[in-house]
Amino acid sequence: MAETKAEAERLAVGRRAGIVGICANIFLFALKLFVGIITGGVSVIADAVNNLSDAGSSVFVLVGYALSGKPADKEHPYGHARMEYLCGLFISVIIAVLGLELLRSSLGQLFAGGGEAEFSITSVILMAAAVIVKVAMAVYYRVKAVKIDSQALRASSVDSIGDAAATTAVAVGMFISRYTGPLTDSILGCAIAVYIIVMGIKLVKEASDTLIGKAPDAQFVAEIAQTIRSYEGVVGIHDLVVHSYGAARCFISVHVEVDAAVDVMQSHDLIDNIEDDFRRNRAIDLVIHMDPVQHSDPEVMAVKSRMEDVLSQVSAEYSSPVSMHDFRVVFGVTHSNLIFDIAVTDGFPLSDEKLCQVIQSEARRLDPTYNTVITVDRDYTSNRFGEKM
């Protein structure tokens, strides 16, 4: 898939954010190292080293966006956009590890009786300036993360907030430890460390969910379904599956029901037009499986309505939704085959085989000649099991 203008702009924003992070963190490293040397504060020097590691993380952001912009190749036909997700996971792990290290050092200092750095107005002013820079970086990262929907930049924003909080704790500790005792700095360090660890773990989970393959956003799925259903000639849709190979690389497959009475070439042209519209207007590679349904046959629709009532009863009895699609009937002399698919939740209390037996039994109650041929499938969109799309 060729890189679109929107993708190019997105990658440019990510690269600029990486460069800003490198420059700002190197500046903060030098500033805090200077303060640490003149005050003799070990916590200040440790905070400076933390900024140096942040500069390394920013380098990784820059490299990650550079790699994610590489075009598809033989080994990676869907492109390299998921490198951004790996970048976000890497930074999240760093945040959690640094939080654990800060907690370890703070607890060690606490049990050793605490410690304090030499207080000076100049050092406090410089540390306050460092906090302002970090808060500004957090805001910058957050704005850009929202703009391009970037996990890596969200992680960098959280990391910057954690750094600002840690630097604030160091500065406050330098000031008030003269009055509250040498344990103050250690206690503040422990509190900040716990905050950083919690945020790091949350970010690790978010990045991991994306790499594993989390369900797509419900609003996005609803918009896609509504758009497809808006085309004249579409009777219904089901089995919608969304694959994300990066924030700007989306591949979707879906089954679209059309009236079996309509000429097949006309229906095929409709399907081609929908796929082309999504490709041009949304930069989404949409693949549609066309399902002709007997939508205009009153006898078939009557049988379908009766079976929908059966499924409603089953849903109510087992307190779990069941939906039906791809319904068709092959009428015969001795029996009629009712062929359809059903969608259920992963937590449905019956096995697929047992559920099919229950539906078959209920169908026979309606008409002894009914023979059900059922395929049980799963819905790959979150919280939409059993719902009509």
C-alpha positions as CSV (number, residue, x, y, z in Angstrom):
1,M,0.0,0.0,0.0
2,A,1.5,3.3,-1.0
3,E,2.1,6.0,1.7
4,T,-0.7,8.6,1.7
5,K,-0.2,12.3,2.4
6,A,-1.8,11.9,5.8
7,E,0.6,9.1,6.7
8,A,3.6,11.1,5.6
9,E,2.4,14.1,7.7
10,R,1.9,11.7,10.7
11,L,5.4,10.3,10.4
12,A,6.9,13.8,10.1
13,V,5.1,14.8,13.4
14,G,6.5,11.8,15.1
15,R,10.1,12.5,13.9
16,R,9.9,16.1,15.0
17,A,8.7,15.0,18.4
18,G,11.7,12.7,18.7
19,I,14.1,15.5,17.8
20,V,12.5,17.8,20.3
21,G,12.8,15.1,23.0
22,I,16.5,14.5,22.3
23,C,17.4,18.2,22.5
24,A,15.3,19.0,25.5
25,N,16.5,16.0,27.6
26,I,20.1,16.6,26.8
27,F,19.7,20.2,27.9
28,L,18.0,19.0,31.2
29,F,20.7,16.4,31.8
30,A,23.4,19.1,31.6
31,L,21.4,21.5,33.8
32,K,20.7,19.0,36.5
33,L,24.2,17.6,36.4
34,F,25.5,21.1,37.1
35,V,23.1,21.5,40.0
36,G,24.1,18.1,41.4
37,I,27.7,18.9,41.3
38,I,27.4,22.3,43.0
39,T,25.0,21.0,45.7
40,G,26.5,17.6,46.2
41,G,23.0,16.1,45.9
42,V,23.0,12.4,44.8
43,S,19.3,12.5,44.1
44,V,19.8,15.5,41.7
45,I,22.5,13.7,39.8
46,A,20.3,10.5,39.6
47,D,17.6,12.7,38.2
48,A,20.0,14.0,35.6
49,V,20.9,10.5,34.6
50,N,17.2,9.8,34.2
51,N,17.0,12.6,31.7
52,L,19.9,11.2,29.8
53,S,18.0,7.9,29.5
54,D,15.0,9.9,28.4
55,A,17.1,11.3,25.6
56,G,17.9,7.7,24.6
57,S,14.1,7.0,24.6
58,S,13.6,10.0,22.3
59,V,16.2,8.5,20.0
60,F,14.2,5.3,19.9
61,V,11.1,7.3,19.1
62,L,12.9,9.0,16.2
63,V,14.2,5.7,14.9
64,G,10.9,4.0,15.4
65,Y,9.0,6.5,13.3
66,A,11.8,6.4,10.7
67,L,11.4,2.6,10.4
68,S,7.6,2.7,10.6
69,G,7.6,4.9,7.5
70,K,9.4,2.3,5.4
71,P,7.3,1.0,2.5
72,A,6.1,-2.6,2.3
73,D,8.5,-5.2,1.1
74,K,8.6,-8.9,0.3
75,E,9.1,-9.9,4.0
76,H,6.6,-7.3,5.3
77,P,3.8,-7.0,2.8
78,Y,1.6,-4.9,5.2
79,G,4.4,-2.3,5.8
80,H,6.4,-1.5,8.9
81,A,3.9,0.8,10.8
82,R,3.8,-1.5,13.8
83,M,7.3,-0.4,14.6
84,E,5.6,2.5,16.3
85,Y,3.8,0.1,18.7
86,L,7.1,-1.6,19.5
87,C,8.6,1.8,20.2
88,G,5.7,2.6,22.6
89,L,6.2,-0.8,24.4
90,F,9.9,-0.2,24.7
91,I,9.4,3.3,26.3
92,S,6.7,1.9,28.6
93,V,9.0,-0.8,29.9
94,I,11.7,1.8,30.5
95,I,9.2,3.9,32.5
96,A,8.3,1.0,34.7
97,V,11.9,-0.1,35.2
98,L,13.0,3.5,36.1
99,G,10.1,3.7,38.6
100,L,11.3,0.5,40.2
101,E,14.9,1.7,40.4
102,L,13.7,5.0,41.9
103,L,11.7,3.1,44.5
104,R,14.7,0.9,45.3
105,S,17.0,3.8,45.8
106,S,14.4,5.8,47.7
107,L,13.7,2.9,50.1
108,G,17.4,2.3,50.5
109,Q,18.0,5.9,51.5
110,L,14.9,5.8,53.8
111,F,16.2,2.8,55.7
112,A,19.6,4.3,55.9
113,G,18.3,7.3,57.7
114,G,17.6,9.6,54.8
115,G,19.7,12.2,53.1
116,E,19.6,15.8,51.9
117,A,21.4,18.0,49.4
118,E,22.8,21.3,50.1
119,F,20.1,24.0,49.8
120,S,20.6,27.1,47.6
121,I,18.3,29.5,45.9
122,T,20.1,29.1,42.6
123,S,19.7,25.3,42.7
124,V,16.0,25.5,43.4
125,I,15.5,28.1,40.6
126,L,17.3,25.8,38.2
127,M,15.3,22.8,39.3
128,A,12.1,24.8,38.9
129,A,13.1,25.7,35.4
130,A,13.7,22.0,34.7
131,V,10.2,21.2,35.9
132,I,8.7,23.9,33.6
133,V,10.6,22.4,30.7
134,K,9.4,18.9,31.5
135,V,5.7,20.0,31.9
136,A,6.0,21.8,28.5
137,M,7.3,18.6,27.0
138,A,4.5,16.6,28.5
139,V,1.9,19.0,27.0
140,Y,3.7,19.0,23.6
141,Y,3.9,15.2,23.5
142,R,0.2,14.9,24.6
143,V,-1.0,17.3,21.9
144,K,1.0,15.5,19.2
145,A,-0.1,12.1,20.5
146,V,-3.8,13.1,20.2
147,K,-3.2,14.6,16.8
148,I,-1.7,11.5,15.3
149,D,-3.0,8.9,17.7
150,S,0.4,7.7,18.9
151,Q,1.0,5.3,21.7
152,A,4.8,6.1,21.7
153,L,4.1,9.9,22.2
154,R,1.5,9.1,24.9
155,A,4.1,7.1,26.7
156,S,6.6,9.9,26.3
157,S,4.0,12.4,27.7
158,V,3.4,10.2,30.8
159,D,7.2,9.8,31.2
160,S,7.6,13.6,31.1
161,I,5.0,14.1,33.8
162,G,6.7,11.5,35.9
163,D,10.0,13.2,35.5
164,A,8.5,16.6,36.3
165,A,7.0,15.1,39.5
166,A,10.3,13.5,40.4
167,T,12.2,16.7,39.9
168,T,9.6,18.6,41.9
169,A,10.1,16.1,44.7
170,V,13.8,16.6,44.6
171,A,13.5,20.4,44.7
172,V,10.9,20.3,47.5
173,G,12.9,17.9,49.4
174,M,16.0,20.1,49.2
175,F,13.9,23.0,50.6
176,I,11.8,21.4,53.4
177,S,14.2,18.7,54.6
178,R,15.9,21.5,56.5
179,Y,12.8,21.7,58.7
180,T,11.2,18.3,58.5
181,G,14.3,16.1,58.7
182,P,16.4,14.0,56.3
183,L,13.6,11.4,55.7
184,T,11.5,13.9,53.7
185,D,13.4,13.5,50.4
186,S,13.2,9.7,50.7
187,I,9.5,9.6,51.4
188,L,8.7,11.9,48.5
189,G,10.9,9.7,46.3
190,C,8.9,6.6,47.2
191,A,5.6,8.3,46.5
192,I,6.8,9.5,43.0
193,A,8.3,6.1,42.3
194,V,5.0,4.3,42.9
195,Y,3.2,6.7,40.6
196,I,5.7,6.2,37.8
197,I,5.5,2.4,38.2
198,V,1.7,2.4,38.0
199,M,1.7,4.6,34.9
200,G,4.4,2.4,33.3
201,I,2.5,-0.8,33.9
202,K,-0.7,0.8,32.4
203,L,1.3,1.9,29.3
204,V,2.9,-1.5,28.9
205,K,-0.6,-3.1,29.0
206,E,-1.9,-0.6,26.4
207,A,1.0,-1.2,24.0
208,S,0.9,-5.0,24.5
209,D,-2.9,-5.1,23.8
210,T,-2.3,-3.4,20.5
211,L,0.5,-5.8,19.5
212,I,-1.5,-8.8,20.6
213,G,-4.6,-7.6,18.6
214,K,-7.2,-5.8,20.7
215,A,-10.8,-5.3,19.5
216,P,-11.3,-2.2,17.3
217,D,-12.9,0.9,18.7
218,A,-16.7,0.4,18.9
219,Q,-17.5,3.8,17.4
220,F,-15.2,3.1,14.5
221,V,-16.9,-0.2,13.8
222,A,-20.3,1.5,14.0
223,E,-19.2,4.1,11.5
224,I,-17.9,1.5,9.1
225,A,-21.1,-0.6,9.4
226,Q,-23.3,2.5,8.9
227,T,-21.4,3.6,5.9
228,I,-21.6,0.2,4.1
229,R,-25.3,-0.1,4.9
230,S,-26.0,3.3,3.4
231,Y,-25.3,2.0,-0.1
232,E,-28.5,1.2,-2.0
233,G,-28.7,-2.5,-2.6
234,V,-27.0,-3.6,0.6
235,V,-29.4,-5.7,2.6
236,G,-27.2,-6.3,5.6
237,I,-23.6,-7.0,6.8
238,H,-21.9,-9.4,9.2
239,D,-18.5,-11.0,10.0
240,L,-16.7,-7.6,10.0
241,V,-13.1,-8.1,10.9
242,V,-10.6,-5.2,11.4
243,H,-6.9,-5.7,11.1
244,S,-4.5,-2.8,12.2
245,Y,-1.0,-2.8,10.9
246,G,-0.3,0.7,12.4
247,A,-2.4,3.7,13.2
248,A,-2.7,4.6,9.5
249,R,-2.8,1.1,8.1
250,C,-6.2,-0.5,8.3
251,F,-7.4,-3.6,6.5
252,I,-11.1,-4.7,6.8
253,S,-13.0,-7.7,5.6
254,V,-16.8,-8.0,5.8
255,H,-19.6,-10.1,4.4
256,V,-22.3,-8.0,2.6
257,E,-25.7,-9.4,1.9
258,V,-27.4,-8.5,-1.3
259,D,-30.8,-9.5,-2.8
260,A,-30.4,-12.8,-4.6
261,A,-33.1,-11.7,-7.1
262,V,-30.9,-8.9,-8.4
263,D,-28.6,-9.6,-11.4
264,V,-25.2,-10.9,-10.0
265,M,-23.2,-8.5,-12.2
266,Q,-25.1,-5.6,-10.8
267,S,-24.5,-6.7,-7.3
268,H,-20.8,-7.3,-8.1
269,D,-20.5,-3.8,-9.4
270,L,-22.0,-2.5,-6.1
271,I,-19.4,-4.4,-4.1
272,D,-16.6,-3.0,-6.3
273,N,-17.8,0.5,-5.9
274,I,-17.9,0.2,-2.1
275,E,-14.4,-1.2,-1.9
276,D,-13.1,1.6,-4.2
277,D,-14.8,4.3,-2.2
278,F,-13.2,3.1,1.0
279,R,-9.8,2.9,-0.6
280,R,-10.0,6.4,-2.1
281,N,-11.9,8.3,0.7
282,R,-10.7,6.5,3.8
283,A,-7.4,4.9,2.8
284,I,-8.8,1.6,4.0
285,D,-8.2,-1.6,2.2
286,L,-11.7,-3.2,2.3
287,V,-12.4,-6.7,1.1
288,I,-16.0,-7.7,0.7
289,H,-17.5,-11.2,0.5
290,M,-20.8,-11.0,-1.3
291,D,-23.7,-13.0,0.2
292,P,-26.8,-13.3,-2.0
293,V,-29.9,-13.7,0.3
294,Q,-33.5,-14.6,-0.6
295,H,-34.7,-11.2,0.5
296,S,-37.7,-10.9,-1.9
297,D,-39.1,-14.4,-1.3
298,P,-42.1,-14.0,1.1
299,E,-42.1,-17.8,2.0
300,V,-38.3,-17.6,2.9
301,M,-38.8,-14.4,4.9
302,A,-41.7,-16.0,6.8
303,V,-39.5,-18.9,7.8
304,K,-36.7,-16.5,8.7
305,S,-39.0,-14.5,11.0
306,R,-40.0,-17.7,12.8
307,M,-36.4,-18.7,13.4
308,E,-35.5,-15.2,14.6
309,D,-38.2,-15.7,17.3
310,V,-36.6,-19.0,18.2
311,L,-33.2,-17.4,18.6
312,S,-34.7,-14.7,20.7
313,Q,-36.1,-17.3,23.1
314,V,-32.8,-19.1,23.3
315,S,-31.0,-15.8,24.0
316,A,-33.5,-15.0,26.8
317,E,-33.2,-18.5,28.3
318,Y,-29.4,-18.5,28.5
319,S,-29.1,-14.7,29.1
320,S,-26.6,-14.4,26.2
321,P,-27.2,-12.8,22.8
322,V,-27.5,-14.9,19.6
323,S,-27.8,-13.4,16.1
324,M,-28.4,-14.9,12.7
325,H,-27.2,-14.1,9.2
326,D,-26.7,-15.7,5.8
327,F,-30.2,-17.2,6.0
328,R,-31.5,-19.3,3.1
329,V,-33.9,-22.2,2.6
330,V,-33.8,-25.1,0.3
331,F,-37.4,-26.4,0.2
332,G,-37.9,-30.1,-0.5
333,V,-40.7,-32.7,-0.6
334,T,-39.9,-34.6,2.6
335,H,-37.9,-31.9,4.4
336,S,-36.6,-28.3,4.1
337,N,-33.0,-27.3,4.9
338,L,-32.7,-24.1,6.8
339,I,-29.1,-22.9,6.2
340,F,-27.7,-20.0,8.3
341,D,-24.9,-18.8,10.5
342,I,-25.2,-17.6,14.1
343,A,-22.9,-15.4,16.2
344,V,-22.5,-15.9,19.9
345,T,-20.3,-14.7,22.7
346,D,-17.2,-16.6,23.8
347,G,-18.9,-16.9,27.2
348,F,-22.1,-18.6,25.9
349,P,-22.9,-21.4,28.4
350,L,-23.5,-24.1,25.8
351,S,-21.0,-25.7,23.5
352,D,-21.5,-25.0,19.8
353,E,-22.7,-28.5,19.2
354,K,-25.2,-28.4,22.1
355,L,-26.5,-25.0,21.0
356,C,-27.1,-26.3,17.4
357,Q,-29.0,-29.2,18.9
358,V,-31.2,-26.8,21.0
359,I,-32.0,-24.7,17.9
360,Q,-32.7,-27.8,15.8
361,S,-35.1,-29.1,18.5
362,E,-36.9,-25.8,18.6
363,A,-37.1,-25.6,14.8
364,R,-38.7,-29.0,14.7
365,R,-41.3,-27.8,17.2
366,L,-42.3,-25.2,14.5
367,D,-42.3,-27.7,11.7
368,P,-41.2,-31.4,11.8
369,T,-39.8,-31.0,8.2
370,Y,-37.3,-28.3,9.2
371,N,-33.7,-29.4,9.2
372,T,-31.2,-26.8,10.4
373,V,-27.7,-26.5,8.9
374,I,-25.9,-24.1,11.2
375,T,-22.5,-22.6,11.3
376,V,-21.5,-21.0,14.6
377,D,-19.0,-18.1,14.2
378,R,-17.5,-15.5,16.4
379,D,-17.7,-11.7,16.3
380,Y,-14.3,-10.0,16.2
381,T,-15.6,-6.6,17.2
382,S,-15.8,-5.8,21.0
383,N,-19.2,-5.8,22.7
384,R,-21.1,-6.5,19.5
385,F,-21.6,-10.3,19.8
386,G,-25.1,-11.2,18.8
387,E,-26.0,-7.6,17.7
388,K,-27.4,-6.7,14.3
389,M,-24.8,-4.7,12.5
